[in-house]
């Protein structure tokens, strides 16, 4: 018995040493983030990892008086603080702002992989229980600070996206799209939510977003994949890695597929088409694959899990799907590898000056699978008059400074919207704050 225990102990020690050695020399980026950004990013050969590169900013929160850094010509201040993991924002017609205070539902899964995931969630500040709450913030006097705060809805299930259509407020829970009646100016809703359509839940990528379509008749709902590359089998990914189109009567269809984790969605003000940001796959090295921003049309297939960036094969995926390669749509704009693009808002209602008048703001939550880290900021993608990013344009920093000198995360940006004055609001789920970016006076 003792010999058996000693053998097991020796094996554990060897494995532990191997892990320590591996983490000490992770895959390092050979390209800058900008080289893997834009309409024509550098797509290099994959460097497949059996164990992932783990490089993530530890969540520490903001010291007293500290705040992010705005781009020249802009100013930043706190719109609201003391929130509980604020992830997503929605502006109501009267200017009130709804914030989803939310987090992942409890996760199952043991073993080494489960331990690693729980460890990572703890490091990045994502291990706290979900408040399952939507809070209403009101800046009644227009000074750029929300002086009123009301518990608007509670008892939800990891809520995320919110959208108003025909007097109904739709909320995207992790497992269902629900709705409640809404009247302008209300500060609390106690009505029991009505289920519109069930959504596939469980696994990774728990956040579901919802927006109103360009014609105002239907809703788009994003549902990310369960795993990185269908690791548990493609049958476990049914109705995942999709954007769904939902009618108010509960009818629905798959609008577009092959999108690993579409999160932020918005309607382009120029052509009224749906656009989304997407988190691409992990463990292909620090230079692959780029997260992206793209227009999405009915029937589009972006290749996940078999292909990335318009047809590059991921040879890890079994079974193969060679017939899909020629139909895998290439995204419109790469944002860089592992930036974790989550938030998206077009600039049509922003009033930040001419430099920020025609384009898209993207909240980049920040990487865990790249060395050095990427993301952890809000960027701006300039668009041209045709409704697409300007040729040759690279992402422009709007809000930075979320990492301190040690590389720890004082905050991590998620959702981005404009307020009623045209300032940009940014949800910070590590700093438990909402930042307001305005034109400098």
LUMVOLO-735753 format. One record per residue (C-alpha): residue number from 0; x, z, y. Coordinates in pm, whole numbers, plus 50000, padded with zeros to 5 digits. Layout:
! LUMVOLO-735753
PT/NUM/X/Z/Y $
...
***
This chain:
! LUMVOLO-735753
PT/0/50000/50000/50000 $
PT/1/50280/50093/50240 $
PT/2/50462/49768/50171 $
PT/3/50145/49574/50245 $
PT/4/50097/49756/50574 $
PT/5/50459/49695/50671 $
PT/6/50428/49324/50596 $
PT/7/50116/49297/50809 $
PT/8/50284/49493/51089 $
PT/9/50590/49265/51073 $
PT/10/50365/48959/51093 $
PT/11/50183/49102/51393 $
PT/12/50514/49173/51567 $
PT/13/50639/48819/51502 $
PT/14/50315/48672/51638 $
PT/15/50331/48901/51942 $
PT/16/50691/48798/52011 $
PT/17/50590/48435/51978 $
PT/18/50311/48481/52229 $
PT/19/50538/48662/52474 $
PT/20/50800/48389/52442 $
PT/21/50536/48123/52490 $
PT/22/50391/48284/52801 $
PT/23/50740/48331/52943 $
PT/24/50794/47952/52934 $
PT/25/50453/47789/53000 $
PT/26/50406/47422/53074 $
PT/27/50505/47364/53437 $
PT/28/50362/47092/53658 $
PT/29/50584/46792/53716 $
PT/30/50355/46648/53983 $
PT/31/50210/46794/54300 $
PT/32/49836/46849/54325 $
PT/33/49815/46565/54580 $
PT/34/49973/46323/54333 $
PT/35/49682/46390/54096 $
PT/36/49423/46363/54375 $
PT/37/49245/46073/54541 $
PT/38/49078/45757/54416 $
PT/39/49395/45652/54226 $
PT/40/49559/45968/54091 $
PT/41/49873/45968/53878 $
PT/42/49753/46008/53519 $
PT/43/50055/46100/53309 $
PT/44/50087/46145/52934 $
PT/45/49914/46459/52806 $
PT/46/50120/46759/52698 $
PT/47/49888/46909/52437 $
PT/48/49904/47287/52405 $
PT/49/49826/47487/52093 $
PT/50/49831/47796/52312 $
PT/51/49734/47744/52674 $
PT/52/49949/47789/52980 $
PT/53/49811/48109/53131 $
PT/54/49885/48144/53500 $
PT/55/49606/48302/53698 $
PT/56/49588/48498/54022 $
PT/57/49499/48862/53960 $
PT/58/49190/48968/54155 $
PT/59/49275/49240/54407 $
PT/60/49021/49197/54690 $
PT/61/49076/49188/55065 $
PT/62/49269/49464/55245 $
PT/63/49090/49612/55544 $
PT/64/49078/49363/55830 $
PT/65/49214/49070/55627 $
PT/66/49040/48733/55599 $
PT/67/49112/48374/55496 $
PT/68/49291/48127/55722 $
PT/69/49095/47843/55883 $
PT/70/49235/47499/55962 $
PT/71/49353/47426/56319 $
PT/72/49056/47395/56552 $
PT/73/48840/47618/56333 $
PT/74/48774/47992/56323 $
PT/75/48665/48219/56038 $
PT/76/48481/48550/56034 $
PT/77/48274/48749/55787 $
PT/78/47904/48656/55774 $
PT/79/47831/48927/55515 $
PT/80/48042/49174/55313 $
PT/81/47985/49433/55042 $
PT/82/47803/49194/54810 $
PT/83/47817/49201/54430 $
PT/84/47996/48890/54299 $
PT/85/47827/48635/54531 $
PT/86/47850/48289/54376 $
PT/87/47595/48050/54524 $
PT/88/47418/47996/54856 $
PT/89/47099/47829/54972 $
PT/90/46962/47793/55325 $
PT/91/46586/47826/55368 $
PT/92/46394/47623/55630 $
PT/93/46385/47913/55878 $
PT/94/46763/47961/55856 $
PT/95/46765/48259/55621 $
PT/96/47038/48241/55359 $
PT/97/46985/48322/54993 $
PT/98/47286/48436/54792 $
PT/99/47292/48459/54413 $
PT/100/47479/48777/54318 $
PT/101/47554/48685/53962 $
PT/102/47800/48657/53679 $
PT/103/47827/48540/53321 $
PT/104/47582/48690/53070 $
PT/105/47738/48909/52800 $
PT/106/47963/48700/52576 $
PT/107/47998/48728/52202 $
PT/108/48302/48634/51998 $
PT/109/48589/48832/51857 $
PT/110/48934/48751/51729 $
PT/111/49234/48649/51935 $
PT/112/49041/48388/52134 $
PT/113/48772/48638/52230 $
PT/114/49036/48892/52331 $
PT/115/49219/48636/52545 $
PT/116/48898/48533/52721 $
PT/117/48799/48893/52795 $
PT/118/49151/48962/52922 $
PT/119/49136/48661/53155 $
PT/120/48791/48756/53285 $
PT/121/48922/49102/53367 $
PT/122/49223/48964/53553 $
PT/123/49017/48729/53768 $
PT/124/48742/48978/53848 $
PT/125/48478/48810/53631 $
PT/126/48428/49092/53380 $
PT/127/48177/49286/53588 $
PT/128/47813/49285/53469 $
PT/129/47585/49038/53643 $
PT/130/47371/49186/53920 $
PT/131/47107/48924/53829 $
PT/132/46987/48934/54186 $
PT/133/46914/48703/54477 $
PT/134/46966/48861/54818 $
PT/135/46829/48730/55148 $
PT/136/47057/48743/55452 $
PT/137/46918/48700/55803 $
PT/138/47111/48645/56125 $
PT/139/46819/48704/56359 $
PT/140/47017/48725/56683 $
PT/141/47235/48422/56610 $
PT/142/47572/48595/56651 $
PT/143/47713/48463/56324 $
PT/144/47672/48789/56132 $
PT/145/47386/48869/55896 $
PT/146/47250/49197/56029 $
PT/147/46952/49201/55788 $
PT/148/46980/49216/55409 $
PT/149/46688/49220/55166 $
PT/150/46664/49221/54787 $
PT/151/46475/48894/54754 $
PT/152/46446/48866/54374 $
PT/153/46585/49066/54085 $
PT/154/46559/49087/53708 $
PT/155/46685/48729/53666 $
PT/156/46922/48602/53395 $
PT/157/47256/48502/53545 $
PT/158/47088/48302/53825 $
PT/159/47286/48040/54012 $
PT/160/47132/47734/54181 $
PT/161/46826/47757/54409 $
PT/162/46609/47480/54555 $
PT/163/46282/47459/54746 $
PT/164/46029/47185/54660 $
PT/165/45660/47163/54755 $
PT/166/45619/47533/54829 $
PT/167/45795/47644/54510 $
PT/168/46138/47804/54494 $
PT/169/46322/47689/54182 $
PT/170/46595/47912/54037 $
PT/171/46840/47798/53770 $
PT/172/46891/48086/53530 $
PT/173/47154/48039/53263 $
PT/174/46886/47967/53000 $
PT/175/46592/47826/53196 $
PT/176/46478/47663/53517 $
PT/177/46210/47889/53666 $
PT/178/46005/47890/53986 $
PT/179/45802/48117/54212 $
PT/180/45571/48044/54508 $
PT/181/45746/48071/54844 $
PT/182/45620/48116/55200 $
PT/183/45852/48074/55495 $
PT/184/45982/48403/55631 $
PT/185/45928/48611/55319 $
PT/186/46195/48872/55255 $
PT/187/46094/48963/54901 $
PT/188/45929/48793/54606 $
PT/189/45782/49006/54330 $
PT/190/45589/48737/54144 $
PT/191/45689/48681/53782 $
PT/192/45890/48358/53758 $
PT/193/45724/48069/53574 $
PT/194/45943/47883/53324 $
PT/195/45959/47510/53400 $
PT/196/46204/47402/53129 $
PT/197/46437/47582/52888 $
PT/198/46810/47519/52926 $
PT/199/47079/47546/52659 $
PT/200/47267/47872/52702 $
PT/201/47558/48057/52545 $
PT/202/47928/47986/52526 $
PT/203/48132/47891/52831 $
PT/204/48014/47732/53156 $
PT/205/47711/47951/53202 $
PT/206/47624/47855/53563 $
PT/207/47331/47615/53613 $
PT/208/47274/47444/53944 $
PT/209/46957/47278/54077 $
PT/210/46896/47051/54377 $
PT/211/46612/46828/54496 $
PT/212/46657/46454/54442 $
PT/213/46704/46213/54731 $
PT/214/46340/46097/54720 $
PT/215/46212/46456/54711 $
PT/216/46009/46403/54395 $
PT/217/46223/46551/54116 $
PT/218/46504/46797/54059 $
PT/219/46856/46759/53924 $
PT/220/46983/47039/53699 $
PT/221/47345/47068/53585 $
PT/222/47430/47213/53243 $
PT/223/47799/47250/53157 $
PT/224/47952/47226/52810 $
PT/225/47961/47515/52567 $
PT/226/48333/47471/52491 $
PT/227/48643/47296/52620 $
PT/228/48625/46979/52408 $
PT/229/48336/47037/52165 $
PT/230/48561/47277/51971 $
PT/231/48266/47407/51768 $
PT/232/48138/47058/51685 $
PT/233/47948/46809/51897 $
PT/234/47616/46927/51749 $
PT/235/47663/47261/51931 $
PT/236/47677/47069/52260 $
PT/237/47323/46929/52244 $
PT/238/47188/46890/52600 $
PT/239/47517/47025/52736 $
PT/240/47772/46850/52960 $
PT/241/47473/46682/53121 $
PT/242/47286/46650/53445 $
PT/243/46914/46663/53371 $
PT/244/46633/46519/53581 $
PT/245/46329/46747/53585 $
PT/246/45978/46677/53713 $
PT/247/45765/46961/53855 $
PT/248/45523/46923/53562 $
PT/249/45802/47015/53319 $
PT/250/45891/46666/53198 $
PT/251/46264/46600/53186 $
PT/252/46531/46360/53070 $
PT/253/46909/46336/53054 $
PT/254/47009/46170/53382 $
PT/255/47384/46148/53314 $
PT/256/47617/46265/53036 $
PT/257/47982/46322/52951 $
PT/258/48036/46564/53243 $
PT/259/48222/46866/53106 $
PT/260/48110/47112/53371 $
PT/261/47920/46965/53666 $
PT/262/47851/47243/53912 $
PT/263/47814/47169/54281 $
PT/264/47567/46886/54341 $
PT/265/47455/46730/54668 $
PT/266/47273/46424/54797 $
PT/267/47494/46186/54995 $
PT/268/47329/46151/55339 $
PT/269/47441/45788/55374 $
PT/270/47302/45638/55054 $
PT/271/47078/45923/54925 $
PT/272/47260/45914/54589 $
PT/273/47349/46215/54376 $
PT/274/47709/46336/54390 $
PT/275/47870/46616/54192 $
PT/276/48199/46796/54140 $
PT/277/48314/46842/53781 $
PT/278/48559/47078/53609 $
PT/279/48757/46873/53359 $
PT/280/48927/46987/53036 $
PT/281/49204/47236/52968 $
PT/282/49520/47251/52756 $
PT/283/49656/46902/52822 $
PT/284/49933/47041/53043 $
PT/285/49958/47143/53406 $
PT/286/49914/46785/53534 $
PT/287/49597/46696/53341 $
PT/288/49314/46637/53365 $
PT/289/49199/46615/53729 $
PT/290/48877/46779/53836 $
PT/291/48674/46528/54031 $
PT/292/48406/46437/54285 $
PT/293/48183/46144/54198 $
PT/294/47858/45962/54255 $
PT/295/47623/45988/53959 $
PT/296/47360/45728/53868 $
PT/297/47099/45723/53595 $
PT/298/47251/45646/53256 $
PT/299/47611/45720/53355 $
PT/300/47843/45845/53081 $
PT/301/48174/45996/53195 $
PT/302/48332/46026/52850 $
PT/303/48345/46397/52765 $
PT/304/48467/46514/52520 $
PT/305/48630/46197/52388 $
PT/306/48764/46049/52714 $
PT/307/48871/46158/53061 $
PT/308/48919/45973/53388 $
PT/309/48738/45658/53285 $
PT/310/48867/45602/52934 $
PT/311/49186/45797/52865 $
PT/312/49143/45924/52507 $
PT/313/49167/46291/52416 $
PT/314/49310/46263/52067 $
PT/315/49230/46626/51988 $
PT/316/48859/46548/51955 $
PT/317/48714/46481/51610 $
PT/318/48533/46274/51501 $
PT/319/48652/45985/51717 $
PT/320/48412/45775/51924 $
PT/321/48598/45448/51998 $
PT/322/48288/45253/52097 $
PT/323/48235/45484/52396 $
PT/324/48568/45406/52561 $
PT/325/48462/45090/52744 $
PT/326/48148/45261/52872 $
PT/327/48317/45573/53009 $
PT/328/48269/45566/53384 $
PT/329/48569/45634/53603 $
PT/330/48497/45904/53865 $
PT/331/48519/45813/54233 $
PT/332/48769/46074/54349 $
PT/333/49015/46312/54181 $
PT/334/49056/46660/54330 $
PT/335/49370/46757/54139 $
PT/336/49435/46930/53806 $
PT/337/49263/47259/53722 $
PT/338/49150/47336/54079 $
PT/339/48811/47452/53940 $
PT/340/48595/47263/54188 $
PT/341/48260/47442/54208 $
PT/342/48107/47417/54555 $
PT/343/47993/47093/54720 $
PT/344/47825/47025/55053 $
PT/345/47816/46712/55267 $
PT/346/47905/46744/55634 $
PT/347/47596/46577/55786 $
PT/348/47460/46910/55916 $
PT/349/47801/47058/56006 $
PT/350/47904/47103/56368 $
PT/351/48276/47165/56337 $
PT/352/48406/46875/56544 $
PT/353/48471/46505/56492 $
PT/354/48741/46563/56229 $
PT/355/48484/46721/55997 $
PT/356/48179/46507/56071 $
PT/357/48164/46260/55782 $
PT/358/48274/46386/55444 $
PT/359/48228/46653/55181 $
PT/360/48337/47017/55162 $
PT/361/48448/47141/54818 $
PT/362/48495/47503/54712 $
PT/363/48786/47530/54467 $
PT/364/48766/47852/54268 $
PT/365/49125/47824/54142 $
PT/366/49313/47751/53820 $
PT/367/49409/47960/53518 $
PT/368/49569/47682/53307 $
PT/369/49834/47549/53548 $
PT/370/50176/47659/53669 $
PT/371/50195/47684/53963 $
PT/372/49833/47767/54033 $
PT/373/49608/47517/54209 $
PT/374/49285/47548/54406 $
PT/375/49193/47886/54557 $
PT/376/49075/47720/54878 $
PT/377/48808/47506/55043 $
PT/378/48897/47141/55105 $
PT/379/48740/46847/55287 $
PT/380/48720/46489/55160 $
PT/381/48674/46237/55447 $
PT/382/48416/45967/55379 $
PT/383/48381/45623/55535 $
PT/384/48068/45441/55660 $
PT/385/47997/45297/55313 $
PT/386/47929/45642/55169 $
PT/387/48252/45674/54968 $
PT/388/48580/45859/55032 $
PT/389/48815/45692/55279 $
PT/390/49068/45470/55103 $
PT/391/49395/45654/55042 $
PT/392/49257/45987/55168 $
PT/393/49379/46314/55016 $
PT/394/49193/46648/55027 $
PT/395/49232/46828/55361 $
PT/396/49258/47207/55368 $
PT/397/48969/47379/55549 $
PT/398/49001/47741/55437 $
PT/399/49311/47884/55272 $
PT/400/49488/48220/55250 $
PT/401/49291/48350/54952 $
PT/402/49619/48437/54777 $
PT/403/49852/48705/54910 $
PT/404/50232/48690/54916 $
PT/405/50248/48812/54555 $
PT/406/50012/48539/54441 $
PT/407/49722/48778/54382 $
PT/408/49370/48666/54468 $
PT/409/49217/48853/54759 $
PT/410/48923/48616/54725 $
PT/411/48802/48307/54538 $
PT/412/48568/48053/54701 $
PT/413/48264/47920/54517 $
PT/414/47951/47787/54691 $
PT/415/47964/47615/55031 $
PT/416/47672/47533/55263 $
PT/417/47610/47500/55636 $
PT/418/47409/47755/55831 $
PT/419/47142/47668/56087 $
PT/420/47404/47641/56365 $
PT/421/47625/47395/56173 $
PT/422/47892/47647/56071 $
PT/423/48020/47645/55712 $
PT/424/47935/47939/55487 $
PT/425/48159/48010/55187 $
PT/426/48070/48247/54901 $
PT/427/48370/48454/54785 $
PT/428/48302/48618/54448 $
PT/429/48626/48820/54433 $
PT/430/48619/48933/54796 $
PT/431/48244/49006/54764 $
PT/432/48192/48839/55098 $
PT/433/48050/48531/55266 $
PT/434/48284/48373/55518 $
PT/435/48163/48175/55818 $
PT/436/48379/47889/55944 $
PT/437/48296/47760/56292 $
PT/438/48454/47545/56562 $
PT/439/48712/47747/56754 $
PT/440/48616/47828/57111 $
***
